[in-house]
Amino acid sequence: MMARLLKSREALLAGAIALLLALVSWRFPGFVAPENLARIFNDTAILIILALGQTAVILTRCIDLSMAANLALCGMVAAMLNAAAPGIPVGALLALAILTGAALGAINGALVWQLGIPPIVVTLGTLTIYRGLIFVLSGGEWVNAHQMSEPFKDFARAELLGLPVLSWIAFLVVAAMAVLMTRAPLGRAFYAVGGNPTAAIYAGIDVGRTRFAAFTLAGAIAGLSGYLWVSRYAVAYVDIAAGFELDIIAACVIGGISIAGGIGSVGGAVLGALFLGLIKNALPVVNVSPFWQLAISGTAIIIAVVANARAEGRARRIILRKAEVLA
């Protein structure tokens, strides 16, 4: 049992999080107070949600660099509509943001599926396009708090049973993704396509459609996050979440999601995002320079990539040994 735990990526990451909390609380006991931990979780909630969307894409041997730009465009559209027509219900704006994000994600998926363009090239291009569209729509102008209706701003920050609605939405997304990945045929298809696309084809799985579904799902999650972002911070501008796509991918990699596809879990992505969130909140508390914060985050990513590569290498060697024995 202990040996299995030591080999579990999720268990090791949970241990690293516990160690980080213990080290910080040794000097600053208030850091682990329940209300502070709840605040940190709320600060990390959007990263958790986005990491789960990226997980679906990476599992299929693809990557989506446009998620943060998608978030920004959907958030700006929702904010501008709210400013122009404050009477539109929050539910309608939320649905519009999700549908817009899904449509943007579907564009990525269609280009990868139908034209066979590498995902990194497609999403790097759409990242720039979506950022440009934000400027075209807004004219470079901000949508500020005083232009937004109170229900629009209060949605993500309203409290339910002692926690902000944003945190509850993160819990719901985690639960939904866990069910999708472990119980639904689509979730199993993500793993199959990423693990061995050729075998997936022989099993009757359409690789292109599965990747299209993964990009569309990631887009819908980005659209949801776009509304939550502008609602929580009560501001929308051209550079919303600029560079945040790197944090999203880092959370996945640290959580054990293999860039080679087919390996990873919802729990790992959540723990990876929480680890990054704790680092970002803990290092300023102990007066660590922002430059060192970036260095430490980068080091964690490199260590995670090396650990993933070694784990995958061991798995391949085991498969080869079994094949030799059968031969």
N, C-alpha and C positions, 0 to 999 in steps of 0.2 A: 504493500500500500504506500509506504513512504517513498520507495523507489519510483512508483508511478507518479506521485505528486512532484518529485524532483524533476521528472522528465516533462511535466505538463507546463506549457508556455504560460497558460493563464495563472497557474499556481505560483510560478516564479515571479510573474509580473505583479500579482497581488502581494507577494512577499516584499518586492522592491517598493511598492507603494506604502506598505506598512512600515518598512524601515525608514523611508523618507519622512513619513509622519512622525515617527518616534524621534528621529534626529532633530527635526524642527521643533517639536513640542518640548524637547529637553531644555531648550533655551527660551522658547515662547509657548508656555502651556496653553494659552488662549487660542492657539492655532487649531487645536483639535477639539475645541468646543463645538458642540452639535450645531449651533447656529452658524458658526464660521464654515464648518464642513458643508452645510446646506447651501451657503452662499457660494462656495467654490464649485459645488456641483451645478448650481444654477448658471454660474459663469461659463462652465464647460459644456452645458447642455446642447448648445448649437453645434459645437465641435463633435460631440457624440453622435448627434443626428446625422450630420454630414458624413462622418466616418463610416456609418452603417451603409449609406448610399454608395460611397466609394468602394466599400467591401464587396458589394454585389458585382460591381464592374471589374474589380481586380480579380475576383474569383474566376472570371471567364477569360483570363489572360489579356485583359484590356486595362486602360487607365483613362480617367477623365480629369483633364487639367482645367476644364471650364466650369467646375462646380461653383467656385467662388464668384465668377463672373455671372453665372446663371442666377445665383443668389442675389447679387447686386442689381441685376436688371429687373428681376421679379419684385424685389423690394422697392425699387424706384417706381415701377408701374403702379404698385399698390398704394404707395405714398402719394403719388401725383393724382390718382383717381380720388383718393380720400380728400385731398386738398381741394380738388375741383368740385366734388360732389359729396360733402360730408354725410349726407343722408343714406349713402349706400351701406347696407348692413355689413358688419365686420365678417360675418360668415361668408358673405358673397365675395368679399375681397380676399379672404383666405382661400376660398375655392378657386378664384381666378389666379392667384399666385401659384397654387399647386398645379393647375392645368397649364399655365404658361410655362412653368418650369419643366413639366412633363413634355410639352411640345419642343422646347429647346433641347432637352435630352434626347428626344426622338430624332431630331435632326442629326445629332452626333451618331446615334445608333444606325440610322439609315445610310449615312455616308460610309460608315465602317462595314455595314452588311452588304449594301448594294454595289458600292464602288471598290470595296476591298482596300481602302486607304488605311494605313496604320493608325490606330487610335490616338497615339501621341501626336501625330501630325494633325489629325482632324480636330482634336480638342484644343490644341495650341492655336489653331486658326480660329475656331469658334470663340475661344477665350477673348481674342482681340476683337472679333466682330461684336460680341455681346457688350464688351466695355465701350466700344464705339457707339453702339445703339443707345446706351445710357446717356452719352453726351448729346446725341442727336435729339433724343426725346426731351431731355431736361434743359438743353441749351447751356449746360454747365452750371445751372442754378441748383441750389440746395432746396430741399423741402424741410423746413424747420418745425420744431415742436408746436409753435403757435399756429401753424397752418394745418395741423392735424387735429382731428376730432378727439375728444376725450375717450370715447369707447375704443378707438383705434389704438391709442397709446396705452390704455389700461389693460388690454387683453393679455399680453404676455406677462405683465407685472402684477396682475391681480392674484391674490392669495386664495388657495383652496386647501383646507385642512393643514394650514401652517406652512405650505410650500407654494411658491409662485406657479402659475399655470404653465410657464415655460418648462419647469422641471417635470411637471406631470405629463406634458406632451412628450418630453424625452423618454420618460418611463414607458409611455404607450408605444412609441416608435420602436424602442428596444424589444418590447414584448411582441409586437407585430412582426418584426424582422426575425426574431428567434423562432416564431411559429413558421414563417415563410421558409427559413433556411433548413429547418429540421423536419417539417411535416408536409410541406407543399411540394408538388412535382416540379414547380419552377425553381425552387431553391435547390433541389437535388440536381436539376439540370445545370445550374450555375457551376456546381462542383464538378459535374461530369464533363462539361465543356472545358473547364480549366484544367482538369486532371489529365484528360486524354481526348482531344477533339475527334480523332479518328475513331476511337472506340465509341464515343458519344454518337457519331453518325450511324455506326452499325447498330447501336441500341435504339435508333429511330428518333434521336434528338436533332432538331434543326439548329445547328451551331449559330448561324446568322440571326435567326429569330430570337434565340436565347440571349445573345449579346445585345440585340436591339432592345429587348425587354429590360436588361440590366441598365442600359443607358437611360431608358425612359424612366425607370424607377428612381435612379440617381437624380435625374432632372426634377422629378416631382418632389423629392426630398429637398433638393436645393431651393425649389420654389417655396415650399413650406418654410424653410429656414430664412428665406428672404423677407417674408412677412414678419416672422418672429424677430428678426434682427432690427428692422426699422421700427417695429412696435416697441421693442424693449428700450432701444437707445433714442427713440423719438427724433430721428434725423435720417435723411436720405441724401446721398451725394454720389458723385461719379466714382470715387475711389472706395466705396464700401467694400470691406473685406479684401482689400488689395493684398495679394500675397498669401491669403488664407488657404489657398489650395495646397501649399506646401505643408501647412499644419495638418490638413486633412489626410494627406498621403502619409505623413510622418506618424500620425496616430494609428493608421492601419498597419504600417510596417512594424512599429514598436509592439503592436498587439499580436504579431505573428501571422498577419495576412501575407502570404507569399506573392511577390510580384510575378512569379512564374505561373500563378494561377492554381486553383484547385485545393488550396490549403488555407485554413483560417476559420474563425468562428465569430459569432456575434459578441460573445463574452470577451474575446481577445480584443476586438475593435473598441469596445466600451472601456476596457482597462487601459488600452493604449491612449485613448483620449483623456481619461482621468489622470494618467501619469503625466501627460503634457500639461494638463490644467493645473495639477499640483505643483509642478516645477515652476510654471509661470506665476503662481501665487506665493510659493514658498521662498523663492530666491530673493525677491525684493524685501521680504520680511527680515532676512538675515543679511541685508545690505550688500547683495552681490550685484556687481555692475551689469547693466543691460547687455554689454558685449559678452560677458562671461555667460549670461543666460543663453545667448544664441549658441555659444560654443558648447555648453553643456547639453543643450537640446540636440545639436548636431552630433555630438559624441554618442548620445543615446540612440540616435537613428542608425549610426554606423554599427554600433554594437548589435542592434537588433537585426540589421541586414546580415551581418556575419553569422549570428546565431541561427537565422533562418536558413542560410546557405548550408551551414554545417548539418542542421537537422534534415534538410532535403537530401544532402549527400549521403547521410547514414541510411535514410529510407531507401534510396536507390541501391546502395550496396546490399541491403537486406533482400530486396527484390531479386537482384542478380544472383545472390547466393541460393535463394530458393529455386530460381530457374535452373541453376547448375545442378542442384540436387535432383530435381525432377527429370533433367536430361540424363 
